[in-house]
Amino acid sequence: MSNQNTYRTAFGWLILALIICFLLNISLGSVSIPLKDIFNSLIGKNVEQESWQFIIQNYRLPKALTAIIVGSGLGISGLLMQTLFRNPLAGPFVLGISSGASLGVALVILGSGVIGGVLASAFQSKWGIVLAASLGSFLVLLAVLIVSIKVRDTMAILIIGLMFASITAAIVSVLSYFGSAEQLQQYIFWGFGSLGNLSWDELFILLLMYGIGIFLGIISIKSLNTLLLGENYAKSLGVNIKKSRFIIIITTSLLAGSITAFTGPIAFIGLAIPHITRQIFNTSNHRILLPAVFLSGAIVMLLCDSVSQLPNSDYTLPINAITALVGAPVVIWLLVRKRKMVF
C-alpha cells in the first residue's frame, strides 16, 4: 500500500475516532441522558426533558467544542515550536506565554492589595480574569517579538523565552507568599485549568482567535518543512527566516495565549501530541502533520475531559492532572515500542 493510501486510511480512522469521542464526551456527565435525546438535541428536535436540552446546549456542547479547540490548538502550537527550535522538548509555552498569562491573573487575584480593592473587584470577574491573562500573554509576546527582530540565532530566542518565564514565575512566587489563603486557593483553581466555564459568547471570541492562528499555521507549512533541514538550507531556497520566524511566533502566541486566557494553563498536550502523531504517521511533512495533529489533539483532549468528569458523579477532576496521567504513559509506550523518535 502506498503512503498516500496509508495516510488516507489513518485520517479516516482519526476522523471516525473524533466523532465517537465527541459524542461520548457529550453523553457523559453527572446527569445521565439517553443517546437518542442527545442526537435529537444536536439536530434541533424535541428532547424528552427540557432540563436535558439546557444541559446539552449550554454546558456539554460548548465544553466539547472547547476541548476540540484546546487540544488541536495546543497540539499545533507545540508542533510549530518543536520545528522552529528543532527541539523535541519545546512546547507551546516555551516562549513564556503561559507564564505571562499566569502573571496577569496573579496580579489580579493575589495583588489586590497593590492595585486597590475597587479595581481588583472589577478585574476578578470572569471577563476580568480573561483580560488579565490576555494582557500578561501579550506583554510577554511583545518582549519576545522585539527580541526576535534583534536576535539572529533562533536558539537564543528559546533561551530568552525561558528567562522571561523564570522572571514571571519569580514575581508570581512573591505575590503568592503575601497572598491570603482564599486568594491562593482561587489562583490555584485557575491553574488547574477548566473547559466547562465558557459561554457561547466567550467561545465565539476564542474561536475567532483560534481561526486566525490556524490560518497563519497553514500558510507557514512550506517554511516549516524547509526549517526542518536547517536555517541555511531554508535561506538557500529563498525563505525569509526572520519573517517566517515572526509568523510562527505570532501563530503560537495567538493559539496558546487565547486558549490559556479562557481555559487556564493546560499542560502536556502541546508537548506530547506532536510526538504521538509523528509516531503514528512516521513523517515529518507538515502538510500531513498539521491536520493529523489537529485531529489527534482534539481526540486526546476529548478523552481526557471525559475521564475528568467522573461519569455519573458530581465531582470533576482537574483537567491538567488528567492530561498528564493519561497522556504521559502513552507517549512513553510509543517511544519504547518504536525505539526511536521521528523528527
Secondary structure by P-SEA (a helix, b strand, c coil): ccaaaaaaaaaaaaaaaaaaaaaaaaacccccccaaaaaaaaaccccccaaaaaaaaccaaaaaaaaaaaaaaaaaaaaaaaaacccccccccccaaaaaaaaaaaaaaaacccccaaaaaaaacaaaaaaaaaaaaaaaaaaaaaaaaacccaaaaaaaaaaaaaaaaaaaaaaaaaccaaaaaaaaaaaacccccccaaaaaaaaaaaaaaaaaaaaaaaaaaaacccaaaaaaaccaaaaaaaaaaaaaaaaaaaaaacccccccccccaaaaaaaaccccccaaaaaaaaaaaaaaaaaaaaaaacccccccccaaaaaaaacaaaaaaaaaaaccccc
